[in-house]
């Protein structure tokens, strides 16, 4: 019975094997096959780029990362956090119910590189911003198992003792502006001061952050230490802005529900 069922498949495999053998013996046929396969694959990958303007929405309230948030993003990448956490909520019902509104292309239009991912050893972080307090984030980064006993996440306590380097922030923002992120000359020139000002609400630099990035920008001591600027400040600032750069996803979900 089983042999009868598998017989048609055996014929197909035999035909494929013979065809492949003939192509290997004829270099021109093999070359043509490779070119055809590469051409089809390349077209499938490149074609969507021709409709990128229609795919990525243009929303008025979308803002860029502040220098402190961008520094935190760089630390997130440096420490390999993207290997265990995705940043893209699919349109599946269970994901929307667990993580929030599904991700939209516009929300990552200023991300270089993209951190969508597909591996979820830990939860998706696309909407983790303001879900937990700064203190919770700091404690979780210092020792994840203090808050989530079953966590396999490494400890990042050293971030709270590592001063944040700010002298290279103008160069980072300048590089991002060259690939389309709308940082102004004023933002680039004041990047180092703005990084310090965002984490020091009582300093004279704090007002400049709000002027350049908007009144809704979070200005506070993210790691709980007011005497110095650390990598913990930057990483927590980045985590707290995820999902909050624009309200378009929440508004889209409300319109869909109505």
N, C-alpha and C positions, 0 to 999 in steps of 0.2 A: 504493500500500500504506500509506504513512504517513498520507495523508489519511483513509483508511478507519479507521485506528486512532485518529486524533485527532477524528473526527467526533462521538462521544458527548461528549467533553470540550467541544467547541465549543458543543454544545447547552446544556450545563450553564452555561458562562460567559455565553451569551446570555441564559439565564433569569435568572441572577444580576444581570446588567446591567439588564435590564428591571425586575426587582423593585426594585433600588436606585433606579432612575430614578423609579419610581412613588412610593416612600417620600419622596424628596426633594421631590416636588411636593405632598405632603400633610404639612403640619407636624405634625398630631396623630399620624400613623403614624410619622413620624421620631422624635418625642419619645418615643413608646411604645417604639420600638426601642432608643433610647439608654438609657432607664430599665431595660429588660429586660437589656441587655448589662451595664450597671453593677451591677445587682442580682445577676446570676449571678456576675460577677467578685468582687464584694464578699463574697458568701457563701462562695465558694471560699477566699478569704483569711482570713476571720474564723472560719469553722467550726472549724478545728483548735484555736483558742484555748479552746473549750469543753471540750476533753479534755486541757488542758495538765497537769493534776495527774496524769493517768495516763501522759502522755508523758515528763515529766521525772522521773527516778528520784530517790529520797531516800536518800542514802548518809551513813553516820555519819562517814566520814573526810574529807569534803569541807570544805576551809577557804577562807577569803577571801584575797585578795591582801594582803600587807603594804603599808604606806605606800610603801616603796621600790619594790616591784614594781608597785604601782599608778601611781606616778610614771613608772616605765619604760614602762608601757603607754600612758600619755598621750603620752610622747615618741615611741613607736612610731607612734601615730596622727598626731601632729603632723608627723612626717617622711614620712608617706605610705607607710609600709612595707606596709600592707595592700593597696596597689594592685598589688604584684608577688608577694606571698606570701599564700596562703590559710592558714586554720587549721581545716580540717575534712577529715579522712581519710574517703573514701567506703568503702563495703563491698566495692568491687571488689578482686579478688584481687591485681592488680598493685600497687594502692595500699597494701594491707595489708602485702605483702611488702617494699615499699620504705620505707614510713614507720612501720609498726607497727600496733597494734590500731586499728580504725576508731573514729571519734569518737562519743561519746554525748552526749545533750542535757545531762545533769547537769554535764558538765565545763565548760560555758559558762553555767551558770545565774546566775553573778554578773557576767557580762560586760555592760557597758553602755558603748558599743554592742557588738553582736556583731561579730566579725571573721572569720566563716566564709570568705567570699569564694569566688571561682571562677577568678580570674586567677592564673596561675602562671608569671610570667616567671622567678621563682626557685622553690625547692622549698617544699612545705607545711611549716609550722612547728609544727603541733599537738603534736608530740612531740619537739621539738628540745631540750627541757630535759635537761641533763646528758649530751647526746650528745657534746658537745665541751667542752673545758676553758674556764675563764674567760679564760685567756690567748689561746686560739684565737679566742674570740668578739671580744675586744678587737682583736687583730691583723686579724681579718676586717673589723671595722667601720672601722678606720683606713684600710686599703687592701685591699679584697676580692681584688684580682688578685695579691696576694702569696701567697695560699693557693689561690685558684681562678682560674687564668690566663684562662679564658674568660668570667669573670663580667662582667656589664654593670651591676652594682650601684654606686651612687655611693659616694664616700668620706665617712665620718662622723668624721674625726679630731677635728673641733672639739668633739665631745661630751666628750672627755677633758680639754679645757681650760675647759669651761663648768661653773661651780658649779651644783649642784642647788638649786633654790629649794624650801625646806621650809615656809615660813611659811603657805602656802596649803593644805597637806596636810590639816589638820583640817577645813577647809571642803569639800574634795573628798570626804573620807570621810563627812562629814555628809550631803552631797548624795546619795551612793550609798546611804546607810542609808535615805533617804526613798523610794527606789525598790525596797527589799526586800533589799539586801545587809546581812547581820546584823553590822554593826560595832557594838560596844558603846560606851557613853559613855567608858569607860576607853581603848579603842582610839583613839577620836577625839581625846580630850584629849592623848594621848601620841604622836600621829602624827609630829610633827616629830622628837622624840627617838628614836622607833623607827626612822625612816628612817636616822638617823645611826648608831644602835646596830647595825643589821643589817650595815652596811658597815664597822664598827669592832669586831671581836671582842674587843679588849682594853679597850674602854671600859666604864664602869659602866652604860651604857644597854643593852648587849647582852643582859643577863639579862632585862630587861623584854620584849624582843622574843620570847624563847622562852616566857616566861610567858603572853603574850597570844596568840601564834600557834602554839604547839606546839614541842616539842623537835626535830621534824624540820625546822624552818625553817632554811634555809641562812644562816649568819651568818659573813661573811668579807669581805675586801677584794676586791671584784669587778673593779675596774679596775687593781689592782696599785699604787695610790697611797694610802698610809695617812695622808697629811697633809691630805687634803681630800676632800669628798664631791662627786662630779661627776655629770653626766647620763649618763656612760658607766657608772658604778656602777649607776644605776637601770635603764638599758636592758638591761645584761647580767643583772642580777638577774631582770628580767621574762622574758628569753629562757630562763633556766635553770629557771624554774618551769613553763614551758609543758608540759603533759602530766603534771605531777607534783602537781597540787592534790588528786588523789584516785587511788587504785589500782583503781577500779572497772572501768576499761576492760581493764587487764591481767588482772584476775580473771575478767571475762566471757569473754575470749578463752581462758583456760585451761579454763574450764568447757565452752566450746563444743568445744574440741579433745578433751576427755575423752569 
